[in-house]
Amino acid sequence: MKFANITAGMEKYITPIAAKLSKQRHLRAIRDTFMSILPITLFGSIPVILSAAPPVDKNTTNGFLLMWANFAKNNALTLSWLSAVTLNAMSLCICIGVTYYLCRYYKENVLHPILYSIIGFLMLVLAPQKLGWAGNIVDVSYWDGRGIIISLLISILTVESYRWMRQKNVGQITMPDSVPASLSETFATLVPGLILLSAYSLLFIIFHAMNTTMVEFIYKVLAPSFKAADSLPMAILMIFLVHLFWFFGLHDAALAGILGPIRDGNLSINAAEKMAGGDLTRIFTTPYWTYFVIIGGSGSVLALAFMMMRSKSKQLSTVGKVGLIPSFFGISEPLIFGTPLMLNPIFFVPFIATSVFNGIVTYLLMMWGVVGKTFAVFSWQMPAPIGAFLSTMDWRAVVLVFALIIIDGFMYWPFFKVYEKNLVKIEANDDIEITDK
């Protein structure tokens, strides 16, 4: 099949689907929410890293390591709490965020739906252990990444139900014009609010009678699905689709509403396990993707940028010099559009294969325990070697990233030389034409 036929097929069948996904209101709200909570996620990673002090014993003489270990031990509760109410409270943040963005989409008043979502979330996710005047004890274990599914359900159900009841004037209470607007709005939402809160209360009572919570029940029922989402086949599929979309000019935002809950949810679980001193169980996380899979941005173009800087082609050399610094910080657009890599049949194979290769190798090494799993993320734009170390606190992760960059370069090299040769000929002919004139 000719490349032109593949392109035509993508434009006819795949592009419309991707466009719909990127504009679908629920997926768009999820995508915008994950972008908005990034400061909280970044801040929550700091105490996790500070608590991950290297092990020391009586034979340790390094003053820095001893100071770090003592700090982590003496401030364990503080660090755990800071992480628990930020990174590990991801599901609560997502519940609020999705409710907010859906309300904005529908042009609804955001205050009451957000309040109803929060109360519903607390009822169905938190597990009360002891309540009384002497003190309250509540289990917040499932408000980390394991609660994302229920938080999405609550936020979407709240907004859609609230909006439908308001449109149908369910229990509408009309107040005189002399009543303040805020009070009129409160009475207008009274019945829809009572219905929603009653529904959440009923669900709480049902699951509490079963000695569980709704989120715990759903998580256990869907455990096989969560495990599949963290599998190597799923990682390969997601990496392939994102880069296939990118190659044909479709930004990965089209899949962000699907990928975000999986990657960030797994990261939150790993962070909680790290703070608890347990073994990390998840691999397909946000830092796995950012620092190990797409080194230099989509297409793993950092290695290509170094090659292009020394290219015989003026165009490639210029693009390489312009795109090196951005790609070092994970921004690949200058290279994707400047080379171009997008819709360039010569680079189709390496553009997709490098990131897929990085993902497979990293996944296997983490699964086998050769490289530590990730439990923190600081920034999408953090250079991969630094981000790899901070997200794992494992020096072998840095070695892996540099090895992957070198291998990516070898994978790009033959395709790069073919493209460079063609451009050199074109540029030489252009120079001759200009000289003749």
C-alpha angles and dihedrals in degrees: 000000000000120000090239090059091050090051092049091049092051092049092048101044112012103037095059091049092049091047091053092048092052091051099039104120099226096045090044091052090050092049093049091047094054090050092049096051092052094105090055092047092049094048091047091056092061098069090044091057093043090054092049094083116164113256115267133188138181090287094057112110102169106115095206094052092047092049091048093049092049092048092051092048096047094045100037095121094047094048092046092051094047089053093042095058096042120028094015092047089062095125093057091050091049092050091054094042098050090047090051096048094045090051090051090050091053092039090237127151103270102203102075097041089050091051092048091048092051093049091046090049093050091049096049102034108035118071115212112222101172129001126184148105091281091061144304127249118194129175109231096176095121100050089086123080091309090068097054095099094053092043090055091048093049096047095046093043092048096051097041093046093043092049093047093050092048091050091049091045091235107189091350112187112197116207128197118266090249091067114097115260094241091055092046090052091050092054091044090058095040099098097039088050093049091050094050095045091046090053092051091046091052091051090050091051092049096050094039088056086055088053093245142079128252093248093050091048093049093044092054093045092049095040093112090053092050090050091051090050089058094048129113093245090054091048091051092047094050094046091048095048095047092052094042088054091046092050090057093047099264113133117231088243085089088072098032092098089059100036098043098067092046099046099037093040091055090047091053091051092050091049091053091048091049092052089049091052094243133130116279112245106184130075107169097078137138095263090046087058098040103041103029110024106039101033104183093009132293110350092027088258101167092096090047091052091058091051094047092054090067095039122135088224114089091212095051093043092053094046090047093053092046095045101042098083095044091048090050085062094045098264110129102167095099090057096038093053100027101051086027110236094162113093090357107134092201091064098038095102101044094040090062101025098056095058093041089051092048090050095050096047094045093046093051094046091050092046091051092047095243090122125028120253120248124259106162141042130194108178141342087230097054111117110262099241092051093042092047092055097044093046093052105018085222121126089206088067089064091051089050093052093051090047090051091050090054093047091047087055092054090049092052096041103085093043091045092053092050092051092043091052091053093048093048090056092048092048091048091053091048090053091051092051092049091049092050091052 
